[in-house]
Amino acid sequence: MIPKTTTKPPLTIPPLESGDKLTRVEFEHRYDAMPNLKKAELIEGVVYLASPLRIKSHGEPHALIMTWLGVYTAATSGVGFADNSTVRLDADNEPQPDALLRIENSGQSRISKDDYVEGAPELIVEIAASTASYDLHEKLKVYRRNQVQEYLVWRVYDNAFDWFKLEEGEYIQLEGDAEGVIHSQVFPGLWLDKSALLSGNLAQVLEVLQQGLSTVEHQNFIGS
């Protein structure tokens, strides 16, 4: 008599849930199995899933930041920028920052064979709701520890913009010049008129950026 064989049901991959505590490998495995999921992050071994994004509190600010960084990148050889790209920082942290700017050939990060950013980009931007956001708490500590040189946070509901620069292992906040323009310490010529950005005046933001791109410091940077 031929024994009957039993067919085991196929194993299913559990979906990602906010609050899950996972290794980075398991996080990627589950994320890959959810192609319709737009954004998930692993911060200090804990999963965070993004809520649906509103246009005024995220979509429009995000577009302004990407335009500003895109114009800078177009005028600056040797740097690259990205929108919502997963970054493998360390064994417990795989964020998906709203925007990043990186030095391509001799910088801190690289592109892996499977097309992820590995290591710390020189500059990261996050669009946050307010000071209560984990962007200014858990993420800030992670970015600082992993040597992200400049960290920018737009606190939309607070109508505020923080620009942090890593100095001796701590983040210090950069202040604007007499005209309220902040100058990147890592990317020469990356100038930002904070007031214009907060008011949504893209034309003024780009005009001030062009002033930065015309400086000797920027010319030396792209010529080096």
Phi, psi and omega in degrees: 000129181279122181294145178286142176260141178256137179263119179284141177297145181298142177290139177251148179270123181298143177287157174290140176226141176303134180096347176302142176251111189226160167283164180295323180296313180293323177301311180297320181299315181287323179298316179299332181277000181236071186297340180273353178282127186274324184207126173216147182225151173246113182238116182053040176080005181246137181276135173235127176253139181281144173280164174306142188261131178272156187287316184286324184270350178215309188301310181290314175302320179298317180297320178298315180297316182293325177295314179301311180291326179295318178295319178298315181297320180299330183263002189228101179292148177089000175240155178225151177232161183210155183243118175054048179255137179294138181236121175275102183270308179203190187295337184245002188222122177221078181282169176228074187297153180299323179205152175214155176228131186222150171278125194283315190262323184238024184268193186277340186245168178214167176259124183286169179297330178263020166074038171247154170282129176239134185092178188269118170300154181292328183222135177231141176238135174234140172264113185246156178287309185199186179296342179283347185295148177292349175298331181258010180230271183300312183294319181302317179296319180295314180295321179296314182296328181268009171072032168294119192289324179224133183231120183247131180231120176264108178269094192297311183291336177273354185051050184221156181222121180254132176237110182257142176238132180285125181217115181053044175081003180232153175271125172248148183272126177282138177255157178283167176281194183300334179266004180081019181262128178266137181247126175299140176268350182253323182246094180306136179091349178278092183252146180223123171275099187299317181297319179296319179297313183295333179270358179079019181272082184297323180301317179291322177302315182286329177296315178293322176300319179299325176298318178295321180292341181271357184283158176297323181300318179291318179298320178293324181295314182282344178269352184279000000 
